[in-house]
Amino acid sequence: MRNCYSDNYNQDQIQVQNWRIEIMKIHKDMTISEVIAVDRGIVDILLNAGMNCVGCPMSQRETLAEAGFVHGEDIDMLVSEINEYLEAIA
């Protein structure tokens, strides 16, 4: 009986069943550039929230909380929306 593993490997060498995917969680102390690096789809969420800082040089040093404060955004709600998006695409 053939299995889904290559003939060059046996089941002990490939333990796919033990793998699990860790979903990255965003938090408000991450810089904008760190948040964007997790997934490029987050750019659309930030832009829809009125945070056009995705291309700003300050995005390298400014945290999501700081940017939210400057733009008058509810940062906890934004973080939740981003994390929901990441869970949906995982």
Buried (B, 14 or more C-beta within 10 A) or exposed (E): EEEEEEEEEEEEEBEEEEEEEEEBEBEBEBBBBBBBEBBEEBBEBBEEBEBEBBEEEEBEEBBBBBBBEEBEBEBEEBBEBBBEBBEEEE
